[in-house]
Every structure is written in C-alpha cells, then in structure tokens.
C-alpha cells in the first residue's frame, strides 16, 4: 500500500472513476468501479516510482494529508 495521497472522483465525460496522485506528476489511473480504480492507482504508483528510480529522477517523499488549524 502506497503512502501517497490518492484522489478519486467520478468523471461523467470518461464514464469512469479517475484517480490522481498529486505528489507524483502525471500519475493517474482509472477504472469502472471505485475499488478497481484504487487498485489501478496503487499499481501505477509502483510503476511511476520504479521508472523514476531507473531514470535517476528525484522521488518526492509522501507528504500525507494536510491538517488545517
């Protein structure tokens, strides 16, 4: 399980759920159900990190959820 924030929302335009990972530029996934989308997002996060590591790119640390006072 990833420690990166995943935002999942329904897209009428795509007729599917969309997952965005704000801390990893361009890291997105989709799926027909919420759980499928989450599973796809976890997979794409792993692939994003693996590719960035192979290319020697900086990998951002997970920030977690922001807390407001």
PDB file of N, H, CA, C and O in Angstrom:
ATOM      1  N   UNK A   1       0.835  -1.188   0.000  1.00  0.00           N
ATOM      2  CA  UNK A   1       0.000   0.000   0.000  1.00  0.00           C
ATOM      3  C   UNK A   1       0.879   1.249   0.000  1.00  0.00           C
ATOM      4  O   UNK A   1       1.841   1.356   0.760  1.00  0.00           O
ATOM      5  N   UNK A   2       0.532   2.158  -0.845  1.00  0.00           N
ATOM      6  H   UNK A   2      -0.250   2.071  -1.463  1.00  0.00           H
ATOM      7  CA  UNK A   2       1.287   3.395  -1.012  1.00  0.00           C
ATOM      8  C   UNK A   2       0.983   4.398   0.099  1.00  0.00           C
ATOM      9  O   UNK A   2      -0.096   4.375   0.691  1.00  0.00           O
ATOM     10  N   UNK A   3       1.933   5.264   0.371  1.00  0.00           N
ATOM     11  H   UNK A   3       2.809   5.283  -0.110  1.00  0.00           H
ATOM     12  CA  UNK A   3       1.723   6.324   1.354  1.00  0.00           C
ATOM     13  C   UNK A   3       1.417   7.656   0.683  1.00  0.00           C
ATOM     14  O   UNK A   3       1.283   8.677   1.357  1.00  0.00           O
ATOM     15  N   UNK A   4       1.307   7.649  -0.640  1.00  0.00           N
ATOM     16  H   UNK A   4       1.415   6.819  -1.188  1.00  0.00           H
ATOM     17  CA  UNK A   4       0.990   8.865  -1.378  1.00  0.00           C
ATOM     18  C   UNK A   4      -0.522   9.101  -1.389  1.00  0.00           C
ATOM     19  O   UNK A   4      -1.315   8.162  -1.437  1.00  0.00           O
ATOM     20  N   UNK A   5      -0.891  10.367  -1.345  1.00  0.00           N
ATOM     21  H   UNK A   5      -0.246  11.131  -1.306  1.00  0.00           H
ATOM     22  CA  UNK A   5      -2.309  10.739  -1.404  1.00  0.00           C
ATOM     23  C   UNK A   5      -2.878  10.358  -2.770  1.00  0.00           C
ATOM     24  O   UNK A   5      -2.259  10.606  -3.804  1.00  0.00           O
ATOM     25  N   UNK A   6      -4.064   9.754  -2.757  1.00  0.00           N
ATOM     26  H   UNK A   6      -4.567   9.552  -1.916  1.00  0.00           H
ATOM     27  CA  UNK A   6      -4.766   9.397  -3.987  1.00  0.00           C
ATOM     28  C   UNK A   6      -6.132  10.062  -3.935  1.00  0.00           C
ATOM     29  O   UNK A   6      -6.891   9.867  -2.985  1.00  0.00           O
ATOM     30  N   UNK A   7      -6.441  10.844  -4.954  1.00  0.00           N
ATOM     31  H   UNK A   7      -5.825  11.002  -5.726  1.00  0.00           H
ATOM     32  CA  UNK A   7      -7.745  11.499  -5.046  1.00  0.00           C
ATOM     33  C   UNK A   7      -8.541  10.774  -6.124  1.00  0.00           C
ATOM     34  O   UNK A   7      -8.105  10.679  -7.271  1.00  0.00           O
ATOM     35  N   UNK A   8      -9.715  10.261  -5.747  1.00  0.00           N
ATOM     36  H   UNK A   8     -10.069  10.339  -4.815  1.00  0.00           H
ATOM     37  CA  UNK A   8     -10.560   9.524  -6.690  1.00  0.00           C
ATOM     38  C   UNK A   8     -11.869  10.275  -6.867  1.00  0.00           C
ATOM     39  O   UNK A   8     -12.505  10.679  -5.893  1.00  0.00           O
ATOM     40  N   UNK A   9     -12.266  10.459  -8.128  1.00  0.00           N
ATOM     41  H   UNK A   9     -11.750  10.131  -8.920  1.00  0.00           H
ATOM     42  CA  UNK A   9     -13.527  11.137  -8.426  1.00  0.00           C
ATOM     43  C   UNK A   9     -14.174  10.509  -9.647  1.00  0.00           C
ATOM     44  O   UNK A   9     -13.505   9.859 -10.450  1.00  0.00           O
ATOM     45  N   UNK A  10     -15.487  10.708  -9.784  1.00  0.00           N
ATOM     46  H   UNK A  10     -16.030  11.236  -9.132  1.00  0.00           H
ATOM     47  CA  UNK A  10     -16.230  10.203 -10.924  1.00  0.00           C
ATOM     48  C   UNK A  10     -16.161  11.210 -12.061  1.00  0.00           C
ATOM     49  O   UNK A  10     -16.333  12.410 -11.844  1.00  0.00           O
ATOM     50  N   UNK A  11     -15.910  10.725 -13.276  1.00  0.00           N
ATOM     51  H   UNK A  11     -15.771   9.751 -13.452  1.00  0.00           H
ATOM     52  CA  UNK A  11     -15.876  11.574 -14.457  1.00  0.00           C
ATOM     53  C   UNK A  11     -17.018  11.174 -15.391  1.00  0.00           C
ATOM     54  O   UNK A  11     -17.018  10.081 -15.959  1.00  0.00           O
ATOM     55  N   UNK A  12     -17.987  12.071 -15.540  1.00  0.00           N
ATOM     56  H   UNK A  12     -17.988  12.958 -15.078  1.00  0.00           H
ATOM     57  CA  UNK A  12     -19.092  11.824 -16.475  1.00  0.00           C
ATOM     58  C   UNK A  12     -18.554  11.730 -17.901  1.00  0.00           C
ATOM     59  O   UNK A  12     -19.004  10.904 -18.694  1.00  0.00           O
ATOM     60  N   UNK A  13     -17.594  12.581 -18.208  1.00  0.00           N
ATOM     61  H   UNK A  13     -17.228  13.252 -17.563  1.00  0.00           H
ATOM     62  CA  UNK A  13     -17.015  12.620 -19.547  1.00  0.00           C
ATOM     63  C   UNK A  13     -16.390  11.278 -19.936  1.00  0.00           C
ATOM     64  O   UNK A  13     -16.557  10.811 -21.063  1.00  0.00           O
ATOM     65  N   UNK A  14     -15.669  10.661 -18.989  1.00  0.00           N
ATOM     66  H   UNK A  14     -15.534  11.040 -18.074  1.00  0.00           H
ATOM     67  CA  UNK A  14     -14.995   9.385 -19.253  1.00  0.00           C
ATOM     68  C   UNK A  14     -15.854   8.181 -18.870  1.00  0.00           C
ATOM     69  O   UNK A  14     -15.522   7.040 -19.194  1.00  0.00           O
ATOM     70  N   UNK A  15     -16.964   8.450 -18.175  1.00  0.00           N
ATOM     71  H   UNK A  15     -17.234   9.376 -17.911  1.00  0.00           H
ATOM     72  CA  UNK A  15     -17.845   7.391 -17.683  1.00  0.00           C
ATOM     73  C   UNK A  15     -17.069   6.369 -16.844  1.00  0.00           C
ATOM     74  O   UNK A  15     -17.265   5.160 -16.970  1.00  0.00           O
ATOM     75  N   UNK A  16     -16.191   6.882 -15.994  1.00  0.00           N
ATOM     76  H   UNK A  16     -16.032   7.864 -15.892  1.00  0.00           H
ATOM     77  CA  UNK A  16     -15.393   6.028 -15.120  1.00  0.00           C
ATOM     78  C   UNK A  16     -14.847   6.854 -13.956  1.00  0.00           C
ATOM     79  O   UNK A  16     -14.918   8.083 -13.958  1.00  0.00           O
ATOM     80  N   UNK A  17     -14.308   6.159 -12.977  1.00  0.00           N
ATOM     81  H   UNK A  17     -14.251   5.160 -12.976  1.00  0.00           H
ATOM     82  CA  UNK A  17     -13.635   6.820 -11.869  1.00  0.00           C
ATOM     83  C   UNK A  17     -12.213   7.166 -12.313  1.00  0.00           C
ATOM     84  O   UNK A  17     -11.589   6.415 -13.062  1.00  0.00           O
ATOM     85  N   UNK A  18     -11.714   8.294 -11.851  1.00  0.00           N
ATOM     86  H   UNK A  18     -12.220   8.904 -11.242  1.00  0.00           H
ATOM     87  CA  UNK A  18     -10.362   8.749 -12.157  1.00  0.00           C
ATOM     88  C   UNK A  18      -9.609   8.915 -10.833  1.00  0.00           C
ATOM     89  O   UNK A  18     -10.147   9.450  -9.864  1.00  0.00           O
ATOM     90  N   UNK A  19      -8.372   8.455 -10.808  1.00  0.00           N
ATOM     91  H   UNK A  19      -7.935   8.020 -11.595  1.00  0.00           H
ATOM     92  CA  UNK A  19      -7.513   8.619  -9.634  1.00  0.00           C
ATOM     93  C   UNK A  19      -6.333   9.492 -10.013  1.00  0.00           C
ATOM     94  O   UNK A  19      -5.667   9.256 -11.022  1.00  0.00           O
ATOM     95  N   UNK A  20      -6.082  10.497  -9.198  1.00  0.00           N
ATOM     96  H   UNK A  20      -6.623  10.688  -8.379  1.00  0.00           H
ATOM     97  CA  UNK A  20      -4.922  11.369  -9.375  1.00  0.00           C
ATOM     98  C   UNK A  20      -4.015  11.227  -8.156  1.00  0.00           C
ATOM     99  O   UNK A  20      -4.487  11.067  -7.031  1.00  0.00           O
ATOM    100  N   UNK A  21      -2.712  11.287  -8.397  1.00  0.00           N
ATOM    101  H   UNK A  21      -2.329  11.417  -9.311  1.00  0.00           H
ATOM    102  CA  UNK A  21      -1.722  11.243  -7.317  1.00  0.00           C
ATOM    103  C   UNK A  21      -0.957  12.563  -7.402  1.00  0.00           C
ATOM    104  O   UNK A  21       0.040  12.660  -8.119  1.00  0.00           O
ATOM    105  N   UNK A  22      -1.424  13.582  -6.669  1.00  0.00           N
ATOM    106  H   UNK A  22      -2.233  13.503  -6.087  1.00  0.00           H
ATOM    107  CA  UNK A  22      -0.883  14.939  -6.822  1.00  0.00           C
ATOM    108  C   UNK A  22       0.622  15.068  -6.598  1.00  0.00           C
ATOM    109  O   UNK A  22       1.260  15.928  -7.205  1.00  0.00           O
ATOM    110  N   UNK A  23       1.190  14.238  -5.748  1.00  0.00           N
ATOM    111  H   UNK A  23       0.671  13.540  -5.255  1.00  0.00           H
ATOM    112  CA  UNK A  23       2.617  14.368  -5.433  1.00  0.00           C
ATOM    113  C   UNK A  23       3.530  13.768  -6.504  1.00  0.00           C
ATOM    114  O   UNK A  23       4.739  14.000  -6.501  1.00  0.00           O
ATOM    115  N   UNK A  24       2.938  12.991  -7.423  1.00  0.00           N
ATOM    116  H   UNK A  24       1.956  12.802  -7.425  1.00  0.00           H
ATOM    117  CA  UNK A  24       3.721  12.365  -8.487  1.00  0.00           C
ATOM    118  C   UNK A  24       3.203  12.882  -9.825  1.00  0.00           C
ATOM    119  O   UNK A  24       2.180  12.398 -10.312  1.00  0.00           O
ATOM    120  N   UNK A  25       3.883  13.849 -10.428  1.00  0.00           N
ATOM    121  H   UNK A  25       4.713  14.242 -10.033  1.00  0.00           H
ATOM    122  CA  UNK A  25       3.398  14.482 -11.652  1.00  0.00           C
ATOM    123  C   UNK A  25       3.028  13.481 -12.754  1.00  0.00           C
ATOM    124  O   UNK A  25       3.810  12.599 -13.110  1.00  0.00           O
ATOM    125  N   UNK A  26       1.815  13.648 -13.278  1.00  0.00           N
ATOM    126  H   UNK A  26       1.179  14.364 -12.990  1.00  0.00           H
ATOM    127  CA  UNK A  26       1.346  12.802 -14.366  1.00  0.00           C
ATOM    128  C   UNK A  26       0.876  11.424 -13.959  1.00  0.00           C
ATOM    129  O   UNK A  26       0.510  10.619 -14.816  1.00  0.00           O
ATOM    130  N   UNK A  27       0.879  11.135 -12.671  1.00  0.00           N
ATOM    131  H   UNK A  27       1.176  11.789 -11.975  1.00  0.00           H
ATOM    132  CA  UNK A  27       0.493   9.818 -12.179  1.00  0.00           C
ATOM    133  C   UNK A  27      -1.024   9.768 -11.995  1.00  0.00           C
ATOM    134  O   UNK A  27      -1.574  10.361 -11.067  1.00  0.00           O
ATOM    135  N   UNK A  28      -1.691   9.041 -12.908  1.00  0.00           N
ATOM    136  H   UNK A  28      -1.245   8.559 -13.662  1.00  0.00           H
ATOM    137  CA  UNK A  28      -3.149   8.940 -12.890  1.00  0.00           C
ATOM    138  C   UNK A  28      -3.553   7.524 -13.294  1.00  0.00           C
ATOM    139  O   UNK A  28      -2.797   6.806 -13.949  1.00  0.00           O
ATOM    140  N   UNK A  29      -4.762   7.141 -12.889  1.00  0.00           N
ATOM    141  H   UNK A  29      -5.377   7.723 -12.357  1.00  0.00           H
ATOM    142  CA  UNK A  29      -5.318   5.839 -13.262  1.00  0.00           C
ATOM    143  C   UNK A  29      -6.827   5.992 -13.381  1.00  0.00           C
ATOM    144  O   UNK A  29      -7.392   7.014 -12.992  1.00  0.00           O
ATOM    145  N   UNK A  30      -7.467   4.974 -13.916  1.00  0.00           N
ATOM    146  H   UNK A  30      -7.009   4.143 -14.231  1.00  0.00           H
ATOM    147  CA  UNK A  30      -8.923   4.996 -13.998  1.00  0.00           C
ATOM    148  C   UNK A  30      -9.475   3.600 -13.774  1.00  0.00           C
ATOM    149  O   UNK A  30      -8.721   2.633 -13.660  1.00  0.00           O
ATOM    150  N   UNK A  31     -10.798   3.502 -13.713  1.00  0.00           N
ATOM    151  H   UNK A  31     -11.410   4.288 -13.805  1.00  0.00           H
ATOM    152  CA  UNK A  31     -11.450   2.219 -13.536  1.00  0.00           C
ATOM    153  C   UNK A  31     -12.952   2.378 -13.554  1.00  0.00           C
ATOM    154  O   UNK A  31     -13.470   3.484 -13.399  1.00  0.00           O
ATOM    155  N   UNK A  32     -13.651   1.277 -13.745  1.00  0.00           N
ATOM    156  H   UNK A  32     -13.230   0.379 -13.871  1.00  0.00           H
ATOM    157  CA  UNK A  32     -15.119   1.303 -13.798  1.00  0.00           C
ATOM    158  C   UNK A  32     -15.744   1.333 -12.408  1.00  0.00           C
ATOM    159  O   UNK A  32     -16.880   1.780 -12.250  1.00  0.00           O
ATOM    160  N   UNK A  33     -15.012   0.861 -11.398  1.00  0.00           N
ATOM    161  H   UNK A  33     -14.089   0.498 -11.526  1.00  0.00           H
ATOM    162  CA  UNK A  33     -15.501   0.919 -10.014  1.00  0.00           C
ATOM    163  C   UNK A  33     -14.466   1.638  -9.158  1.00  0.00           C
ATOM    164  O   UNK A  33     -13.308   1.785  -9.551  1.00  0.00           O
ATOM    165  N   UNK A  34     -14.904   2.088  -7.973  1.00  0.00           N
ATOM    166  H   UNK A  34     -15.845   1.968  -7.654  1.00  0.00           H
ATOM    167  CA  UNK A  34     -14.006   2.778  -7.055  1.00  0.00           C
ATOM    168  C   UNK A  34     -12.846   1.858  -6.663  1.00  0.00           C
ATOM    169  O   UNK A  34     -11.686   2.269  -6.687  1.00  0.00           O
ATOM    170  N   UNK A  35     -13.170   0.609  -6.301  1.00  0.00           N
ATOM    171  H   UNK A  35     -14.112   0.275  -6.282  1.00  0.00           H
ATOM    172  CA  UNK A  35     -12.122  -0.309  -5.841  1.00  0.00           C
ATOM    173  C   UNK A  35     -11.156  -0.673  -6.969  1.00  0.00           C
ATOM    174  O   UNK A  35      -9.955  -0.805  -6.731  1.00  0.00           O
ATOM    175  N   UNK A  36     -11.663  -0.836  -8.187  1.00  0.00           N
ATOM    176  H   UNK A  36     -12.639  -0.728  -8.380  1.00  0.00           H
ATOM    177  CA  UNK A  36     -10.790  -1.102  -9.331  1.00  0.00           C
ATOM    178  C   UNK A  36      -9.857   0.080  -9.571  1.00  0.00           C
ATOM    179  O   UNK A  36      -8.677  -0.099  -9.875  1.00  0.00           O
ATOM    180  N   UNK A  37     -10.393   1.282  -9.433  1.00  0.00           N
ATOM    181  H   UNK A  37     -11.351   1.428  -9.186  1.00  0.00           H
ATOM    182  CA  UNK A  37      -9.587   2.487  -9.638  1.00  0.00           C
ATOM    183  C   UNK A  37      -8.488   2.592  -8.591  1.00  0.00           C
ATOM    184  O   UNK A  37      -7.353   2.934  -8.921  1.00  0.00           O
ATOM    185  N   UNK A  38      -8.806   2.304  -7.344  1.00  0.00           N
ATOM    186  H   UNK A  38      -9.729   2.025  -7.076  1.00  0.00           H
ATOM    187  CA  UNK A  38      -7.800   2.337  -6.281  1.00  0.00           C
ATOM    188  C   UNK A  38      -6.711   1.304  -6.546  1.00  0.00           C
ATOM    189  O   UNK A  38      -5.526   1.597  -6.389  1.00  0.00           O
ATOM    190  N   UNK A  39      -7.103   0.105  -6.944  1.00  0.00           N
ATOM    191  H   UNK A  39      -8.066  -0.133  -7.071  1.00  0.00           H
ATOM    192  CA  UNK A  39      -6.136  -0.946  -7.268  1.00  0.00           C
ATOM    193  C   UNK A  39      -5.235  -0.507  -8.419  1.00  0.00           C
ATOM    194  O   UNK A  39      -4.019  -0.694  -8.369  1.00  0.00           O
ATOM    195  N   UNK A  40      -5.831   0.074  -9.450  1.00  0.00           N
ATOM    196  H   UNK A  40      -6.819   0.227  -9.491  1.00  0.00           H
ATOM    197  CA  UNK A  40      -5.052   0.561 -10.597  1.00  0.00           C
ATOM    198  C   UNK A  40      -4.106   1.683 -10.188  1.00  0.00           C
ATOM    199  O   UNK A  40      -2.979   1.758 -10.676  1.00  0.00           O
ATOM    200  N   UNK A  41      -4.564   2.556  -9.292  1.00  0.00           N
ATOM    201  H   UNK A  41      -5.479   2.495  -8.895  1.00  0.00           H
ATOM    202  CA  UNK A  41      -3.724   3.665  -8.823  1.00  0.00           C
ATOM    203  C   UNK A  41      -2.507   3.134  -8.067  1.00  0.00           C
ATOM    204  O   UNK A  41      -1.393   3.621  -8.264  1.00  0.00           O
ATOM    205  N   UNK A  42      -2.712   2.144  -7.208  1.00  0.00           N
ATOM    206  H   UNK A  42      -3.616   1.748  -7.048  1.00  0.00           H
ATOM    207  CA  UNK A  42      -1.586   1.561  -6.465  1.00  0.00           C
ATOM    208  C   UNK A  42      -0.566   0.960  -7.433  1.00  0.00           C
ATOM    209  O   UNK A  42       0.641   1.088  -7.230  1.00  0.00           O
ATOM    210  N   UNK A  43      -1.055   0.309  -8.476  1.00  0.00           N
ATOM    211  H   UNK A  43      -2.036   0.204  -8.641  1.00  0.00           H
ATOM    212  CA  UNK A  43      -0.164  -0.296  -9.470  1.00  0.00           C
ATOM    213  C   UNK A  43       0.623   0.781 -10.215  1.00  0.00           C
ATOM    214  O   UNK A  43       1.831   0.647 -10.410  1.00  0.00           O
ATOM    215  N   UNK A  44      -0.058   1.842 -10.631  1.00  0.00           N
ATOM    216  H   UNK A  44      -1.039   1.951 -10.473  1.00  0.00           H
ATOM    217  CA  UNK A  44       0.610   2.882 -11.414  1.00  0.00           C
ATOM    218  C   UNK A  44       1.592   3.682 -10.546  1.00  0.00           C
ATOM    219  O   UNK A  44       2.613   4.156 -11.044  1.00  0.00           O
ATOM    220  N   UNK A  45       1.288   3.832  -9.255  1.00  0.00           N
ATOM    221  H   UNK A  45       0.459   3.447  -8.850  1.00  0.00           H
ATOM    222  CA  UNK A  45       2.252   4.474  -8.341  1.00  0.00           C
ATOM    223  C   UNK A  45       3.537   3.653  -8.305  1.00  0.00           C
ATOM    224  O   UNK A  45       4.635   4.200  -8.417  1.00  0.00           O
ATOM    225  N   UNK A  46       3.396   2.354  -8.151  1.00  0.00           N
ATOM    226  H   UNK A  46       2.505   1.910  -8.060  1.00  0.00           H
ATOM    227  CA  UNK A  46       4.569   1.468  -8.124  1.00  0.00           C
ATOM    228  C   UNK A  46       5.370   1.611  -9.415  1.00  0.00           C
ATOM    229  O   UNK A  46       6.595   1.719  -9.378  1.00  0.00           O
ATOM    230  N   UNK A  47       4.682   1.611 -10.556  1.00  0.00           N
ATOM    231  H   UNK A  47       3.687   1.523 -10.587  1.00  0.00           H
ATOM    232  CA  UNK A  47       5.358   1.739 -11.842  1.00  0.00           C
ATOM    233  C   UNK A  47       6.011   3.114 -12.004  1.00  0.00           C
ATOM    234  O   UNK A  47       7.106   3.224 -12.556  1.00  0.00           O
ATOM    235  N   UNK A  48       5.334   4.164 -11.520  1.00  0.00           N
ATOM    236  H   UNK A  48       4.444   4.075 -11.072  1.00  0.00           H
ATOM    237  CA  UNK A  48       5.887   5.517 -11.593  1.00  0.00           C
ATOM    238  C   UNK A  48       7.192   5.580 -10.802  1.00  0.00           C
ATOM    239  O   UNK A  48       8.195   6.097 -11.294  1.00  0.00           O
ATOM    240  N   UNK A  49       7.177   5.053  -9.576  1.00  0.00           N
ATOM    241  H   UNK A  49       6.362   4.633  -9.176  1.00  0.00           H
ATOM    242  CA  UNK A  49       8.356   5.078  -8.716  1.00  0.00           C
ATOM    243  C   UNK A  49       9.489   4.242  -9.310  1.00  0.00           C
ATOM    244  O   UNK A  49      10.652   4.643  -9.272  1.00  0.00           O
ATOM    245  N   UNK A  50       9.143   3.090  -9.854  1.00  0.00           N
ATOM    246  H   UNK A  50       8.198   2.765  -9.885  1.00  0.00           H
ATOM    247  CA  UNK A  50      10.141   2.214 -10.473  1.00  0.00           C
ATOM    248  C   UNK A  50      10.812   2.907 -11.660  1.00  0.00           C
ATOM    249  O   UNK A  50      12.034   2.863 -11.797  1.00  0.00           O
ATOM    250  N   UNK A  51      10.022   3.537 -12.505  1.00  0.00           N
ATOM    251  H   UNK A  51       9.029   3.573 -12.394  1.00  0.00           H
ATOM    252  CA  UNK A  51      10.555   4.237 -13.682  1.00  0.00           C
ATOM    253  C   UNK A  51      11.420   5.422 -13.269  1.00  0.00           C
ATOM    254  O   UNK A  51      12.507   5.615 -13.815  1.00  0.00           O
ATOM    255  N   UNK A  52      10.948   6.215 -12.310  1.00  0.00           N
ATOM    256  H   UNK A  52      10.065   6.058 -11.867  1.00  0.00           H
ATOM    257  CA  UNK A  52      11.718   7.365 -11.835  1.00  0.00           C
ATOM    258  C   UNK A  52      13.059   6.913 -11.264  1.00  0.00           C
ATOM    259  O   UNK A  52      14.085   7.553 -11.493  1.00  0.00           O
ATOM    260  N   UNK A  53      13.047   5.826 -10.534  1.00  0.00           N
ATOM    261  H   UNK A  53      12.214   5.306 -10.348  1.00  0.00           H
ATOM    262  CA  UNK A  53      14.279   5.287  -9.955  1.00  0.00           C
ATOM    263  C   UNK A  53      15.240   4.846 -11.052  1.00  0.00           C
ATOM    264  O   UNK A  53      16.434   5.135 -10.984  1.00  0.00           O
ATOM    265  N   UNK A  54      14.724   4.144 -12.069  1.00  0.00           N
ATOM    266  H   UNK A  54      13.754   3.909 -12.125  1.00  0.00           H
ATOM    267  CA  UNK A  54      15.565   3.681 -13.176  1.00  0.00           C
ATOM    268  C   UNK A  54      16.179   4.843 -13.949  1.00  0.00           C
ATOM    269  O   UNK A  54      17.304   4.741 -14.440  1.00  0.00           O
ATOM    270  N   UNK A  55      15.440   5.952 -14.058  1.00  0.00           N
ATOM    271  H   UNK A  55      14.526   6.035 -13.659  1.00  0.00           H
ATOM    272  CA  UNK A  55      15.916   7.119 -14.792  1.00  0.00           C
ATOM    273  C   UNK A  55      16.740   8.068 -13.939  1.00  0.00           C
ATOM    274  O   UNK A  55      17.249   9.073 -14.436  1.00  0.00           O
ATOM    275  N   UNK A  56      16.874   7.752 -12.645  1.00  0.00           N
ATOM    276  H   UNK A  56      16.460   6.936 -12.241  1.00  0.00           H
ATOM    277  CA  UNK A  56      17.659   8.593 -11.747  1.00  0.00           C
ATOM    278  C   UNK A  56      16.970   9.887 -11.367  1.00  0.00           C
ATOM    279  O   UNK A  56      17.630  10.853 -10.985  1.00  0.00           O
ATOM    280  N   UNK A  57      15.658   9.917 -11.466  1.00  0.00           N
ATOM    281  H   UNK A  57      15.122   9.132 -11.776  1.00  0.00           H
ATOM    282  CA  UNK A  57      14.904  11.127 -11.122  1.00  0.00           C
ATOM    283  C   UNK A  57      14.640  11.197  -9.619  1.00  0.00           C
ATOM    284  O   UNK A  57      14.633  10.182  -8.923  1.00  0.00           O
ATOM    285  N   UNK A  58      14.428  12.397  -9.148  1.00  0.00           N
ATOM    286  H   UNK A  58      14.433  13.222  -9.714  1.00  0.00           H
ATOM    287  CA  UNK A  58      14.119  12.610  -7.738  1.00  0.00           C
ATOM    288  C   UNK A  58      12.714  12.086  -7.457  1.00  0.00           C
ATOM    289  O   UNK A  58      11.770  12.378  -8.191  1.00  0.00           O
ATOM    290  N   UNK A  59      12.594  11.314  -6.393  1.00  0.00           N
ATOM    291  H   UNK A  59      13.361  11.077  -5.797  1.00  0.00           H
ATOM    292  CA  UNK A  59      11.302  10.771  -5.987  1.00  0.00           C
ATOM    293  C   UNK A  59      10.825  11.556  -4.769  1.00  0.00           C
ATOM    294  O   UNK A  59      11.476  11.542  -3.724  1.00  0.00           O
ATOM    295  N   UNK A  60       9.682  12.244  -4.904  1.00  0.00           N
ATOM    296  H   UNK A  60       9.153  12.255  -5.753  1.00  0.00           H
ATOM    297  CA  UNK A  60       9.168  13.029  -3.777  1.00  0.00           C
ATOM    298  C   UNK A  60       8.785  12.140  -2.593  1.00  0.00           C
ATOM    299  O   UNK A  60       8.283  11.030  -2.768  1.00  0.00           O
ATOM    300  N   UNK A  61       9.030  12.648  -1.394  1.00  0.00           N
ATOM    301  H   UNK A  61       9.438  13.550  -1.252  1.00  0.00           H
ATOM    302  CA  UNK A  61       8.597  11.946  -0.185  1.00  0.00           C
ATOM    303  C   UNK A  61       7.087  12.146  -0.037  1.00  0.00           C
ATOM    304  O   UNK A  61       6.580  13.229  -0.329  1.00  0.00           O
ATOM    305  N   UNK A  62       6.363  11.115   0.413  1.00  0.00           N
ATOM    306  H   UNK A  62       6.776  10.235   0.650  1.00  0.00           H
ATOM    307  CA  UNK A  62       4.931  11.299   0.659  1.00  0.00           C
ATOM    308  C   UNK A  62       4.722  12.342   1.751  1.00  0.00           C
ATOM    309  O   UNK A  62       5.343  12.274   2.811  1.00  0.00           O
ATOM    310  N   UNK A  63       3.851  13.302   1.489  1.00  0.00           N
ATOM    311  H   UNK A  63       3.346  13.358   0.627  1.00  0.00           H
ATOM    312  CA  UNK A  63       3.593  14.372   2.454  1.00  0.00           C
ATOM    313  C   UNK A  63       2.448  14.029   3.397  1.00  0.00           C
ATOM    314  O   UNK A  63       2.375  14.560   4.505  1.00  0.00           O
ATOM    315  N   UNK A  64       1.573  13.166   2.973  1.00  0.00           N
ATOM    316  H   UNK A  64       1.632  12.735   2.072  1.00  0.00           H
ATOM    317  CA  UNK A  64       0.421  12.870   3.803  1.00  0.00           C
ATOM    318  C   UNK A  64      -0.611  13.979   3.679  1.00  0.00           C
ATOM    319  O   UNK A  64      -0.432  14.922   2.908  1.00  0.00           O
ATOM    320  N   UNK A  65      -1.646  13.864   4.410  1.00  0.00           N
ATOM    321  H   UNK A  65      -1.791  13.098   5.036  1.00  0.00           H
ATOM    322  CA  UNK A  65      -2.752  14.816   4.357  1.00  0.00           C
ATOM    323  C   UNK A  65      -2.411  16.092   5.127  1.00  0.00           C
ATOM    324  O   UNK A  65      -1.846  16.050   6.219  1.00  0.00           O
ATOM    325  N   UNK A  66      -2.772  17.225   4.524  1.00  0.00           N
ATOM    326  H   UNK A  66      -3.231  17.259   3.637  1.00  0.00           H
ATOM    327  CA  UNK A  66      -2.551  18.500   5.197  1.00  0.00           C
ATOM    328  C   UNK A  66      -3.572  18.686   6.318  1.00  0.00           C
ATOM    329  O   UNK A  66      -4.747  18.356   6.157  1.00  0.00           O
ATOM    330  N   UNK A  67      -3.130  19.202   7.422  1.00  0.00           N
ATOM    331  H   UNK A  67      -2.175  19.470   7.553  1.00  0.00           H
ATOM    332  CA  UNK A  67      -4.022  19.457   8.546  1.00  0.00           C
ATOM    333  C   UNK A  67      -4.138  20.969   8.721  1.00  0.00           C
ATOM    334  O   UNK A  67      -3.131  21.675   8.785  1.00  0.00           O
ATOM    335  N   UNK A  68      -5.360  21.452   8.796  1.00  0.00           N
ATOM    336  H   UNK A  68      -6.178  20.879   8.743  1.00  0.00           H
ATOM    337  CA  UNK A  68      -5.594  22.872   8.963  1.00  0.00           C
ATOM    338  C   UNK A  68      -5.990  23.160  10.399  1.00  0.00           C
ATOM    339  O   UNK A  68      -6.712  22.379  11.019  1.00  0.00           O
ATOM    340  N   UNK A  69      -5.520  24.278  10.925  1.00  0.00           N
ATOM    341  H   UNK A  69      -4.934  24.912  10.421  1.00  0.00           H
ATOM    342  CA  UNK A  69      -5.835  24.666  12.304  1.00  0.00           C
ATOM    343  C   UNK A  69      -7.106  25.489  12.330  1.00  0.00           C
ATOM    344  O   UNK A  69      -7.543  25.915  13.400  1.00  0.00           O
TER     345      UNK A  69
END
